[in-house]
Amino acid sequence: MTTAAPSGDLSFATVGAALAAHGGATVLDLAAVSRVDSAGLSLLLELTRRAKARGAGLEIRNASEQVRGLASFFGVDSLLNFQ
């Protein structure tokens, strides 16, 4: 199990670096993430896709109501494994 814990914003400006840094994660702890925009949500979907391609899953821990609400708004909450 590989845990990643990004911090700050997950936004258009930061997702490239976050993808490079956390692309192999199986657990993503969002406790230190302050804000997520649609690009950040796309990052969560891509990390989930990559984990599934490796035969694993991605567990997303400590997602804020803002993150969960954004995922629900876009109709992708069922694709993400929020814990």
Residue pairs with C-beta under 8 A, 6 or more apart in sequence:
1 26
1 27
2 24
2 25
2 26
2 27
3 25
3 26
3 27
3 28
3 29
4 21
4 22
4 25
4 27
4 28
4 29
5 28
5 29
5 30
5 31
5 32
6 18
6 21
6 22
6 28
6 30
6 32
6 33
7 32
7 33
7 34
8 14
8 32
8 33
8 34
9 33
9 34
9 35
9 36
9 37
9 40
10 18
10 33
10 35
10 36
10 37
10 39
10 40
10 43
10 44
11 35
11 36
11 37
11 39
11 40
12 37
12 39
14 40
15 39
15 40
15 42
15 43
18 43
19 43
19 46
19 47
22 28
22 47
23 47
23 50
24 50
24 54
25 47
25 51
25 58
26 51
26 56
26 57
26 58
26 59
27 58
27 59
27 61
28 44
28 47
28 58
28 59
28 60
28 61
29 61
29 62
30 36
30 60
30 61
30 62
30 63
30 64
30 67
31 61
31 62
33 40
33 64
33 67
35 66
36 44
36 64
36 66
36 67
36 70
37 70
38 70
38 74
40 67
41 67
41 70
41 71
41 74
41 76
44 58
44 60
44 67
44 71
44 80
45 76
45 79
45 80
47 58
48 57
48 58
48 79
48 80
48 81
50 58
51 57
51 58
52 58
57 81
58 80
58 81
59 81
59 83
60 80
60 81
60 82
60 83
61 83
63 82
68 77
68 82
71 77
71 80
71 82
